Amino acid sequence: MILSKQHADFRAELRKFSREVVRCGARVCDEQGEFVDGNVKAMAERGYLGIPWPKELGGMGRDYLSYAIAVEEISRVCASTGITIAAHTSLGTYPIYKFGTPAQKEKYIPRLARGEYLGSFGLTEPNAGSDAASVETTAKKTEDGYLINGSKRFITSASYAGTVIVAASLDRSLGRKGVTCFIVETGTPGFSVASEENKLGLRGSNTVELAFEDMLVPADSVLGKEYEGYRIFMETLDGGRISIGAFCLGMAQGALDALARWAAGCGRLSQMASARLSDVATEVEAARLLVYNAAQYKDADVRADKECAFAKLYASEVAVRAAGTAMDVIGRPALTPEFDVARIYRDAKLGEIGEGTSEVMRMIIAKEVLSDIAAEQQEER
C-alpha cells in the first residue's frame, strides 16, 4: 500500500520516536514488571494520546489510519506501550467521543487527549467476557443517580486511569438489552483496584481487577442513553479491533526485524531459513494491508464489522506465527535479550484472546459473508 506523503511522514516521525524513546525502557519494564510510565508521559508530551481527536478537543486532528500507524510503530519496539495507547484511545476515549454529550466531551476528552490521565474500559468480568447477557455488575437508579455494584477483570491501565467506561445492567432479566454504560471517575467513593494481574506477557502494561461497592455516580454519568450499553460497547469493540490489529502487526514486524537482523549476520542463509523468512515477510505485509484497509473504512465512517474482524484475526495469528518462526530459526540466541524475540513471543498471545478471540472473529466473518451472499441473492430475484 502506497501511503500519502502526510501518512508517510507521520510514520517516519513515529518510527524515530519509537526507536529513540520507547525502545529504551521496554526490556527493563518487561523484566521487572514495571508500568511503562515514562513512555506514556513521552507520548503525552508529543500529543500521541489524542491522535484521532479534533484539535478543538485537544487532539491532533489526524485520521484513524494515522492512529493505526502509530500503534503499529510503537508496538514494533514495545508491545506493552502499544497496548496502553491502543486501550486508552480506542476503548477509553472513543466511546465518549462517539456517544458522549457535548458537556461530557468538553469535560473529559481534552484531558484524555493531553494525557493528564489514561482512560479505561470496563466490560470483562470474572464470570463473563464480552457476552453482554452475562454482565453481572448492576446499576440501580436512585434519586441521586445510580448505585453500581460488581467487579471487572483484566482491565487495561485502570490503576493509572482517571475515567473508566463501565458496563452495568439496569435489569438483568433483559439480558443484553438491560445494559447501560457509565463514565466513572476513578476517585468516586466505592471504586477500588482490587488486584493487579501477573501476566505471561505485556508485563509493562497495567492489567487489574476493579471492584465497585455501593458506588454512587451522578445521573449525567450515563453514556448515551439507558439500555444502549450493548450497542455502545459493540461498536467500541469493533473499532478497537483495528487498533488491536495494528498492535499485533507491530509485534509481527518486530519479530520479522529480529529474524532479518539475525539472517543478515549469518552471511549465507539455508534454503529453509530463506523460505521461512520470506513467508513471514509476506504474511506481515498482508496483515498490514488488512489493518490499513479497516482503518480507512473507519475514516470513511462506513460500517466494517467484517473488515475489522479480518484485520484482528489475521494480524493476531500472524504475530504469533512470526514470533514462533523467529524463535525456531534463530534458535537458542532467540532466548536471550539480544533479539527481544522471547518477549514478543510472550506478548503476542494476547492478540488472539483480547477484544474477541480468534473463534469469535471467525464467527463474525462467517456471519457477514453469509449476509453478503443472501443480499446478492435477494438482488438477483
C-alpha positions in Angstrom: 0.0 0.0 0.0 1.4 3.4 -1.0 0.9 5.9 1.8 0.2 9.6 1.2 3.1 11.9 2.0 1.3 13.0 5.1 1.0 9.4 6.4 4.5 8.5 5.3 5.9 11.5 7.2 3.9 10.6 10.3 5.1 7.1 10.1 8.7 8.3 9.9 8.1 10.5 12.9 6.6 7.7 15.0 9.4 5.3 13.9 12.1 7.7 15.1 10.2 8.3 18.4 9.7 4.6 18.9 13.4 3.7 18.3 14.9 6.6 20.2 12.4 6.8 23.2 10.0 3.9 23.5 12.5 1.1 22.9 14.9 2.3 25.7 12.8 1.1 28.6 11.0 -1.7 27.0 13.2 -4.5 28.2 13.5 -3.3 31.8 9.8 -2.8 32.2 9.2 -6.3 30.9 11.8 -7.9 33.2 10.7 -6.0 36.3 7.0 -5.9 35.6 7.0 -2.1 35.8 4.4 0.0 34.1 5.7 1.9 31.0 5.0 5.2 32.7 8.0 7.0 31.1 6.8 6.1 27.6 3.2 7.2 28.4 4.5 10.6 29.6 6.6 10.9 26.4 3.6 10.1 24.2 1.5 12.6 26.1 4.1 15.4 25.6 4.0 14.8 21.9 0.2 14.6 21.6 0.2 10.9 20.7 -2.6 10.1 23.2 -5.0 12.2 21.2 -4.1 11.4 17.6 -7.6 10.9 16.1 -9.5 13.5 18.1 -10.3 17.1 16.8 -7.9 19.9 17.7 -10.7 21.8 19.3 -10.9 18.9 21.8 -7.2 18.8 22.5 -6.3 16.2 19.9 -4.0 16.1 16.9 -6.8 16.1 14.4 -5.4 13.2 12.4 -7.3 10.3 10.9 -7.7 6.7 12.1 -5.1 5.4 9.6 -2.5 7.7 11.3 -3.5 6.3 14.6 -3.2 2.7 13.4 0.3 3.5 12.0 1.3 5.0 15.4 0.1 1.9 17.3 2.0 -0.3 14.8 5.3 1.6 15.1 5.1 1.8 18.9 4.2 -1.9 19.3 7.0 -2.8 17.0 9.5 -2.0 19.7 7.4 -2.3 22.9 4.1 -4.1 22.9 3.3 -3.0 26.5 3.4 0.6 25.4 1.4 -0.2 22.2 -1.4 -1.9 24.1 -1.5 1.1 26.5 -2.1 3.7 23.8 -4.5 1.4 22.0 -6.7 0.7 25.0 -6.6 4.4 26.1 -7.6 5.7 22.7 -9.9 3.1 21.2 -11.6 1.9 24.4 -11.2 4.6 27.0 -11.7 7.7 24.9 -13.6 6.7 21.7 -16.9 5.9 23.4 -17.0 9.4 25.0 -16.2 11.0 21.6 -18.8 9.0 19.7 -21.6 8.7 22.2 -21.0 11.4 24.8 -23.0 14.6 25.2 -21.3 17.9 24.3 -20.7 18.5 28.0 -19.1 15.1 28.5 -16.8 15.6 25.5 -15.7 19.0 26.7 -15.1 17.7 30.2 -13.2 14.6 29.5 -11.7 14.4 26.0 -9.2 17.3 26.3 -7.8 15.8 29.5 -7.6 12.3 28.0 -6.0 13.6 24.7 -3.4 15.6 26.6 -2.6 12.6 28.8 -3.5 14.2 32.1 -4.7 10.6 32.9 -5.5 7.5 30.9 -8.9 6.2 30.0 -10.0 2.6 30.6 -12.9 0.4 29.5 -14.7 -2.0 32.0 -16.6 -4.8 30.3 -14.9 -8.1 31.1 -15.9 -9.7 34.4 -14.7 -12.7 36.5 -17.6 -14.7 35.2 -18.2 -13.0 31.8 -16.1 -11.9 28.9 -17.7 -9.9 26.1 -21.1 -11.6 26.5 -23.5 -8.7 27.4 -26.2 -11.1 28.6 -23.8 -12.3 31.3 -22.8 -8.9 32.7 -23.3 -9.3 36.5 -22.3 -5.7 37.5 -25.6 -3.9 38.4 -26.7 -0.3 38.4 -29.7 0.8 40.4 -31.4 4.1 39.7 -31.8 6.4 42.7 -32.8 10.0 43.4 -29.1 10.9 43.5 -28.0 9.0 40.4 -27.1 5.3 40.0 -25.7 2.9 42.6 -23.3 0.5 41.0 -22.1 -2.8 42.5 -20.0 -5.5 40.9 -16.5 -6.1 39.6 -14.5 -6.1 36.4 -11.4 -8.1 35.5 -8.5 -7.8 33.0 -9.0 -4.0 32.7 -6.0 -2.3 31.0 -4.4 0.7 32.6 -7.1 1.2 35.2 -4.6 1.9 38.0 -3.5 5.0 36.0 -6.9 6.0 34.7 -9.0 9.0 35.5 -12.1 7.6 33.9 -13.4 4.1 33.2 -16.3 3.3 30.9 -18.3 0.8 33.0 -20.9 -1.6 31.5 -23.6 -2.4 34.1 -27.1 -3.9 33.9 -30.1 -1.9 35.0 -32.3 -5.0 34.6 -30.6 -8.4 34.3 -33.8 -10.1 33.2 -33.5 -8.2 29.9 -30.1 -9.7 29.1 -28.0 -7.6 26.8 -31.0 -5.1 26.4 -30.6 -4.2 30.1 -27.0 -3.0 29.9 -26.1 0.7 30.2 -22.7 2.3 30.0 -21.4 4.9 32.5 -18.5 7.2 32.6 -17.0 6.6 36.1 -14.3 8.8 37.6 -11.8 6.6 39.4 -11.9 8.9 42.5 -15.5 8.0 43.1 -16.2 6.5 46.6 -16.8 2.8 46.3 -14.4 2.5 43.3 -11.2 0.4 44.0 -8.5 -1.5 42.3 -8.8 -5.0 43.9 -5.7 -6.6 42.4 -3.2 -6.5 39.7 -2.7 -9.4 37.3 0.7 -11.1 37.0 0.8 -11.9 33.3 2.7 -14.1 30.9 3.4 -11.2 28.5 2.8 -7.4 28.3 4.4 -7.2 31.7 5.0 -3.5 31.2 1.3 -2.8 30.9 -1.1 -2.4 33.8 -4.0 -5.0 34.0 -6.2 -5.1 37.1 -9.4 -6.2 38.6 -11.8 -3.5 39.7 -14.4 -3.6 42.5 -17.5 -1.4 42.8 -19.2 -1.3 46.2 -22.2 0.9 46.5 -20.5 3.3 44.1 -22.9 6.2 43.5 -22.4 8.0 40.2 -24.4 11.1 39.1 -27.2 10.9 36.6 -25.1 12.7 34.0 -22.6 9.9 34.0 -24.7 7.8 31.7 -23.0 7.4 28.3 -25.5 7.6 25.5 -28.9 6.5 26.8 -30.1 4.0 29.3 -30.2 0.4 27.9 -28.0 1.4 25.0 -24.9 -0.2 26.6 -24.7 -3.2 24.3 -24.8 -1.1 21.1 -22.1 1.2 22.6 -19.6 -1.4 23.6 -20.1 -3.5 20.5 -19.3 -0.5 18.3 -16.4 0.4 20.6 -15.0 -3.2 20.3 -15.4 -3.1 16.6 -13.2 -0.1 16.2 -10.9 -1.4 18.9 -10.2 -4.4 16.7 -8.4 -2.1 14.3 -6.0 -0.9 17.0 -5.5 -4.5 18.2 -4.8 -5.5 14.6 -2.2 -2.6 14.4 -0.8 -3.7 17.8 -0.4 -7.3 16.5 1.0 -6.0 13.2 3.7 -4.1 15.1 4.7 -7.2 17.1 4.8 -9.3 13.9 7.0 -6.7 12.2 9.2 -6.6 15.3 9.7 -10.4 15.1 10.5 -10.0 11.4 13.0 -7.3 12.2 14.8 -9.7 14.6 14.7 -12.5 12.2 16.1 -10.4 9.3 18.8 -8.9 11.6 19.9 -12.4 12.5 19.8 -13.5 8.9 21.9 -10.5 7.8 24.6 -11.5 10.3 24.7 -15.1 9.0 26.1 -14.4 5.6 24.6 -17.2 3.6 21.2 -18.5 4.5 20.0 -22.0 4.1 17.1 -22.7 1.8 14.9 -23.4 4.7 15.7 -20.2 6.6 15.2 -18.2 3.4 11.8 -19.7 2.8 10.6 -19.1 6.3 11.9 -15.5 6.3 10.0 -14.9 3.0 6.8 -16.5 4.4 6.9 -14.2 7.5 7.6 -11.1 5.4 4.7 -11.9 3.1 2.3 -12.6 5.9 3.3 -9.3 7.7 2.6 -7.3 4.6 -0.7 -9.0 4.0 -1.7 -8.2 7.6 -0.7 -4.6 7.1 -3.0 -4.3 4.1 -5.9 -5.7 6.1 -5.3 -3.4 9.1 -4.8 -0.3 7.0 -7.9 -1.2 4.9 -10.0 -1.5 8.1 -8.7 1.9 9.3 -9.7 3.5 6.0 -13.3 2.1 6.4 -13.3 3.8 9.9 -12.2 7.1 8.4 -15.0 6.8 5.8 -17.5 6.2 8.6 -18.6 3.0 6.9 -19.7 0.0 8.9 -17.0 -2.6 8.7 -17.6 -5.5 11.0 -16.1 -8.0 8.6 -13.1 -5.9 7.7 -12.3 -5.2 11.3 -12.6 -8.9 12.1 -10.3 -9.7 9.1 -7.7 -7.4 10.4 -7.8 -8.5 14.0 -8.0 -12.2 13.2 -5.2 -12.3 10.7 -2.8 -9.9 12.3 -3.1 -11.6 15.7 -2.4 -15.0 14.3 0.5 -13.7 12.1 2.1 -12.1 15.2 2.1 -15.5 16.9 3.4 -17.3 13.9 6.1 -14.7 13.2 7.4 -14.8 16.7 7.3 -18.6 16.7 9.2 -18.8 13.4 11.8 -16.3 14.6 12.3 -18.4 17.7 12.7 -21.6 15.7 15.0 -20.2 13.0 17.3 -18.1 15.3 17.4 -20.9 17.8 19.0 -20.5 21.3 20.1 -16.9 20.8 16.4 -16.0 20.5 16.1 -16.9 24.1 18.4 -14.1 25.1 17.6 -10.3 25.4 19.8 -9.6 22.3 16.9 -10.2 19.9 13.8 -9.4 22.0 12.1 -12.3 20.3 11.2 -14.1 23.5 9.4 -11.0 24.8 7.5 -10.7 21.5 6.6 -14.4 21.7 5.1 -13.9 25.1 3.4 -10.7 24.3 1.8 -11.8 21.0 -0.6 -14.4 22.6 -2.9 -11.7 24.0 -3.8 -10.6 20.4 -5.6 -13.9 19.8 -7.6 -13.5 23.0 -8.3 -9.9 23.8 -11.3 -8.0 22.3 -12.7 -11.2 20.8 -11.0 -14.5 20.4 -10.0 -15.9 17.1 -13.0 -18.1 17.2 -15.3 -15.2 17.8 -13.7 -13.3 14.9 -14.3 -16.3 12.6 -18.0 -16.4 13.7 -18.3 -12.7 12.8 -16.7 -13.2 9.4 -18.8 -16.2 8.6 -22.0 -14.3 9.6 -21.0 -11.3 7.4 -20.1 -13.4 4.4 -23.4 -15.3 4.5 -25.2 -12.0 4.9 -23.5 -10.6 1.8 -24.4 -13.7 -0.2 -28.0 -13.5 1.0 -28.2 -9.8 -0.1 -26.7 -10.7 -3.5 -29.2 -13.5 -4.0 -32.1 -11.1 -3.0 -30.9 -8.6 -5.6 -30.9 -11.2 -8.3 -34.5 -12.1 -7.8 
